[in-house]
């Protein structure tokens, strides 16, 4: 530490206790700011949960046909899904 830095820090160390005194342990209480923050996080989590549930409800899966038709036979023909002009998917 340079002598100039040490000289400049001396007045700050002397004035700091006067500007912001250390509270007594009996004076320390939980703050409202932390309580508001926790409640805000809980509200945000609940809102995100409902939004996610709504979005997942909008997903529509392709319905597969029943395994058996009216005559009891099972369709075994391959399907060319996503193929155009005889080429496979890109």
Backbone as a printed PyTorch tensor [residue, N CA C, xyz], in Angstrom:
tensor([[[  0.8500,  -1.1610,   0.0000],
         [  0.0000,   0.0000,   0.0000],
         [  0.9030,   1.2330,   0.0000]],

        [[  0.5600,   2.1620,  -0.8250],
         [  1.3720,   3.3740,  -0.9240],
         [  1.0440,   4.3120,   0.2320]],

        [[  1.9530,   5.1700,   0.5670],
         [  1.6930,   6.1120,   1.6640],
         [  0.5030,   7.0340,   1.3850]],

        [[  0.2980,   7.3660,   0.1090],
         [ -0.8400,   8.2320,  -0.2240],
         [ -2.1620,   7.5080,   0.0270]],

        [[ -2.2330,   6.2390,  -0.3470],
         [ -3.4410,   5.4570,  -0.1120],
         [ -3.7090,   5.3270,   1.3730]],

        [[ -2.6690,   5.0660,   2.1530],
         [ -2.8290,   4.9450,   3.5980],
         [ -3.2990,   6.2620,   4.1930]],

        [[ -2.7990,   7.3590,   3.6830],
         [ -3.1970,   8.6740,   4.1890],
         [ -4.6570,   8.9800,   3.8730]],

        [[ -5.1000,   8.5920,   2.6600],
         [ -6.4840,   8.8530,   2.2710],
         [ -7.4680,   7.9410,   2.9990]],

        [[ -7.0580,   6.7500,   3.3930],
         [ -7.9650,   5.8260,   4.0590],
         [ -8.1600,   6.1830,   5.5270]],

        [[ -7.2370,   6.8710,   6.1330],
         [ -7.3530,   7.1960,   7.5550],
         [ -8.6040,   8.0090,   7.8660]],

        [[ -8.8830,   9.0770,   7.1470],
         [-10.0990,   9.8330,   7.4790],
         [-11.3730,   9.0210,   7.2440]],

        [[-11.3870,   8.1700,   6.2280],
         [-12.5820,   7.3680,   5.9530],
         [-12.8400,   6.4070,   7.1050]],

        [[-11.7880,   5.7760,   7.6360],
         [-11.9570,   4.8530,   8.7500],
         [-12.3820,   5.5810,  10.0160]],

        [[-12.0150,   6.8190,  10.1420],
         [-12.3890,   7.5810,  11.3300],
         [-13.8270,   8.0770,  11.2530]],

        [[-14.3310,   8.3720,  10.0500],
         [-15.6700,   8.9370,   9.8890],
         [-16.7410,   7.8560,   9.7120]],

        [[-16.3840,   6.6870,   9.1990],
         [-17.3720,   5.6460,   8.8800],
         [-18.2350,   5.2460,  10.0650]],

        [[-17.7190,   5.0160,  11.2640],
         [-18.5980,   4.6510,  12.3840],
         [-19.5880,   5.7550,  12.7410]],

        [[-19.2360,   6.9930,  12.4840],
         [-20.1490,   8.0920,  12.7840],
         [-21.2910,   8.1630,  11.7690]],

        [[-20.9960,   7.8350,  10.5100],
         [-22.0140,   7.9020,   9.4630],
         [-22.9560,   6.7060,   9.4820]],

        [[-22.4300,   5.5330,   9.7600],
         [-23.2360,   4.3100,   9.7460],
         [-22.8550,   3.4520,  10.9510]],

        [[-23.4630,   3.7090,  12.0980],
         [-23.0860,   2.9510,  13.2880],
         [-23.5560,   1.4930,  13.1880]],

        [[-22.8470,   0.6210,  13.8670],
         [-23.1980,  -0.7910,  13.8900],
         [-24.3950,  -0.9800,  14.8210]],

        [[-25.4880,  -1.6170,  14.3650],
         [-26.6620,  -1.7790,  15.2310],
         [-26.4150,  -2.8450,  16.2950]],

        [[-27.1570,  -2.7250,  17.3610],
         [-27.1090,  -3.7280,  18.4250],
         [-27.8060,  -4.9890,  17.9370]],

        [[-27.4070,  -6.1720,  18.4500],
         [-28.0640,  -7.4190,  18.0210],
         [-29.5670,  -7.4260,  18.2900]],

        [[-30.0280,  -6.7310,  19.3080],
         [-31.4710,  -6.7050,  19.5990],
         [-32.2270,  -5.8270,  18.6050]],

        [[-31.5220,  -4.9520,  17.8790],
         [-32.1580,  -4.0630,  16.9140],
         [-32.2680,  -4.6780,  15.5250]],

        [[-31.5860,  -5.7790,  15.2900],
         [-31.5720,  -6.3940,  13.9680],
         [-32.8350,  -7.2290,  13.7940]],

        [[-33.6030,  -6.9310,  12.7640],
         [-34.8390,  -7.6530,  12.4740],
         [-34.8480,  -8.0520,  11.0050]],

        [[-35.6790,  -9.0490,  10.6520],
         [-35.7870,  -9.4060,   9.2400],
         [-36.3980,  -8.2400,   8.4580]],

        [[-35.9030,  -8.0470,   7.2600],
         [-36.3660,  -6.9170,   6.4660],
         [-37.5780,  -7.2460,   5.6200]],

        [[-38.3370,  -6.1880,   5.3040],
         [-39.5020,  -6.3460,   4.4370],
         [-39.0830,  -6.6030,   2.9990]],

        [[-37.9380,  -6.1180,   2.6240],
         [-37.4770,  -6.2990,   1.2520],
         [-37.3130,  -7.7650,   0.8940]],

        [[-36.7330,  -8.5480,   1.8080],
         [-36.5580,  -9.9790,   1.5490],
         [-37.9080, -10.6870,   1.4820]],

        [[-38.8400, -10.2950,   2.3430],
         [-40.1690, -10.9190,   2.3280],
         [-40.8890, -10.6230,   1.0160]],

        [[-40.7950,  -9.3910,   0.5430],
         [-41.4310,  -9.0190,  -0.7280],
         [-40.7830,  -9.7720,  -1.8850]],

        [[-39.4720,  -9.9280,  -1.8320],
         [-38.7640, -10.6640,  -2.8760],
         [-39.2090, -12.1240,  -2.9280]],

        [[-39.3280, -12.7650,  -1.7770],
         [-39.7500, -14.1690,  -1.7430],
         [-41.1790, -14.3180,  -2.2470]],

        [[-42.0680, -13.4310,  -1.8170],
         [-43.4610, -13.4990,  -2.2910],
         [-43.5200, -13.2490,  -3.7950]],

        [[-42.7090, -12.3150,  -4.2920],
         [-42.6750, -12.0560,  -5.7370],
         [-42.1820, -13.2570,  -6.5260]],

        [[-41.1700, -13.9450,  -5.9970],
         [-40.6830, -15.1530,  -6.6760],
         [-41.7380, -16.2550,  -6.6760]],

        [[-42.4790, -16.3720,  -5.5870],
         [-43.5410, -17.3920,  -5.5360],
         [-44.6320, -17.0620,  -6.5490]],

        [[-45.0300, -15.8010,  -6.6300],
         [-46.0740, -15.3900,  -7.5970],
         [-45.5960, -15.6270,  -9.0230]],

        [[-44.3440, -15.2770,  -9.3230],
         [-43.8020, -15.4870, -10.6720],
         [-43.7580, -16.9720, -11.0110]],

        [[-43.3950, -17.8130, -10.0470],
         [-43.3500, -19.2560, -10.2870],
         [-44.7370, -19.8000, -10.5850]],

        [[-45.7370, -19.3580,  -9.8350],
         [-47.1110, -19.8340, -10.0700],
         [-47.6010, -19.3860, -11.4480]],

        [[-47.3290, -18.1280, -11.8110],
         [-47.7590, -17.6470, -13.1300],
         [-47.0650, -18.4090, -14.2570]],

        [[-45.7780, -18.6680, -14.1090],
         [-45.0670, -19.4460, -15.1250],
         [-45.5980, -20.8740, -15.2040]],

        [[-45.9670, -21.4540, -14.0710],
         [-46.5270, -22.8150, -14.0590],
         [-47.8370, -22.8600, -14.8410]],

        [[-48.7300, -21.8800, -14.5980],
         [-50.0050, -21.8740, -15.3220],
         [-49.7860, -21.6350, -16.8150]],

        [[-48.8420, -20.7760, -17.1680],
         [-48.5470, -20.5310, -18.5700],
         [-48.0060, -21.7850, -19.2440]],

        [[-47.1040, -22.4970, -18.5590],
         [-46.5480, -23.7270, -19.1220],
         [-47.6500, -24.7780, -19.2970]],

        [[-48.5430, -24.8810, -18.3180],
         [-49.6410, -25.8450, -18.4220],
         [-50.5440, -25.5270, -19.6090]],

        [[-50.7790, -24.2310, -19.8210],
         [-51.6140, -23.8120, -20.9460],
         [-50.9370, -24.1570, -22.2760]],

        [[-49.6370, -23.8870, -22.3830],
         [-48.9050, -24.1830, -23.6140],
         [-48.8360, -25.6800, -23.8710]],

        [[-48.6240, -26.4720, -22.8320],
         [-48.5870, -27.9270, -23.0170],
         [-49.9500, -28.4710, -23.4180]],

        [[-51.0160, -27.8150, -22.9710],
         [-52.3580, -28.2310, -23.3620],
         [-52.6480, -27.9780, -24.8260]],

        [[-51.9410, -27.0430, -25.4360],
         [-52.1570, -26.7230, -26.8500],
         [-51.4730, -27.7120, -27.7930]],

        [[-50.5930, -28.5220, -27.2840],
         [-49.8750, -29.4650, -28.1390],
         [-50.8390, -30.5510, -28.5930]],

        [[-50.8750, -30.7600, -29.8800],
         [-51.7390, -31.8030, -30.4480],
         [-50.8440, -32.8420, -31.1120]],

        [[-50.9280, -34.0500, -30.6450],
         [-50.1650, -35.1430, -31.2240],
         [-50.9700, -35.7560, -32.3550]],

        [[-50.2570, -36.2990, -33.3300],
         [-50.9220, -36.9660, -34.4410],
         [-51.5620, -38.2410, -33.9100]],

        [[-52.8490, -38.3720, -34.1570],
         [-53.5490, -39.5510, -33.6670],
         [-53.2660, -40.7290, -34.5860]],

        [[-52.8840, -41.8370, -34.0170],
         [-52.6390, -43.0580, -34.7760],
         [-53.9770, -43.7540, -35.0240]],

        [[-54.1450, -44.3540, -36.2110],
         [-55.3880, -45.0890, -36.4650],
         [-55.4460, -46.3240, -35.5640]],

        [[-56.6640, -46.7910, -35.3530],
         [-56.8380, -47.9940, -34.5410],
         [-56.1070, -49.1660, -35.1760]],

        [[-55.6730, -50.1030, -34.3640],
         [-54.9160, -51.2600, -34.8600],
         [-55.7830, -52.1540, -35.7370]],

        [[-57.0600, -52.1750, -35.5170],
         [-57.9200, -53.0390, -36.3350],
         [-59.0120, -52.1990, -36.9890]],

        [[-59.3340, -52.5570, -38.2360],
         [-60.4160, -51.8950, -38.9630],
         [-61.7200, -52.6290, -38.6710]],

        [[-62.7650, -52.2750, -39.4490],
         [-64.0700, -52.9100, -39.2590],
         [-64.0330, -54.3990, -39.5510]],

        [[-63.2110, -54.8300, -40.5370],
         [-63.1850, -56.2450, -40.9000],
         [-62.1900, -57.0350, -40.0580]],

        [[-61.5150, -56.3930, -39.1180],
         [-60.6000, -57.1170, -38.2390],
         [-59.1910, -57.2290, -38.7620]],

        [[-58.9030, -56.7080, -39.9740],
         [-57.5610, -56.8110, -40.5150],
         [-56.7040, -55.6370, -40.0260]],

        [[-55.4110, -55.8500, -40.0390],
         [-54.4870, -54.8100, -39.6120],
         [-53.7700, -54.2760, -40.8400]],

        [[-53.7010, -52.9640, -40.9740],
         [-53.0460, -52.3330, -42.1040],
         [-51.5340, -52.4120, -41.9130]],

        [[-50.8510, -53.1160, -42.8190],
         [-49.4140, -53.2970, -42.7170],
         [-48.6540, -52.5470, -43.8000]],

        [[-49.3210, -51.6970, -44.5860],
         [-48.6660, -51.0020, -45.6900],
         [-47.7540, -49.9080, -45.1260]],

        [[-46.5100, -49.8330, -45.6360],
         [-45.6150, -48.7710, -45.1440],
         [-46.0790, -47.4150, -45.6490]],

        [[-45.8340, -46.4240, -44.8400],
         [-46.2290, -45.0730, -45.2170],
         [-44.9710, -44.2680, -45.4940]],

        [[-45.0050, -43.4920, -46.5950],
         [-43.8790, -42.6380, -46.9560],
         [-44.1430, -41.2340, -46.4120]],

        [[-43.9090, -41.0680, -45.1340],
         [-44.1300, -39.7780, -44.5250],
         [-42.9170, -38.8850, -44.7880]],

        [[-43.1480, -37.6910, -45.2740],
         [-42.0850, -36.7310, -45.4950],
         [-41.2890, -36.9470, -46.7760]],

        [[-41.6950, -37.8630, -47.6230],
         [-40.9630, -38.1030, -48.8640],
         [-41.6600, -37.3850, -50.0080]],

        [[-40.8610, -36.7040, -50.7920],
         [-41.3830, -36.0240, -51.9650],
         [-40.5790, -36.4780, -53.1710]],

        [[-41.2410, -36.8600, -54.2380],
         [-40.6050, -37.2960, -55.4870],
         [-39.6760, -38.4720, -55.2610]],

        [[-40.0120, -39.3440, -54.3700],
         [-39.2170, -40.5410, -54.1420],
         [-37.9420, -40.3240, -53.3560]],

        [[-37.7140, -39.1320, -52.9000],
         [-36.5050, -38.8470, -52.1220],
         [-36.8450, -38.8720, -50.6370]],

        [[-35.8700, -39.2210, -49.8600],
         [-36.0480, -39.2440, -48.4130],
         [-35.9980, -37.8410, -47.8270]],

        [[-36.2820, -37.7430, -46.5650],
         [-36.2310, -36.4200, -45.9310],
         [-34.8240, -35.8550, -45.9650]],

        [[-34.7400, -34.5600, -46.0890],
         [-33.4490, -33.8830, -46.2000],
         [-32.8750, -33.6380, -44.8270]]])
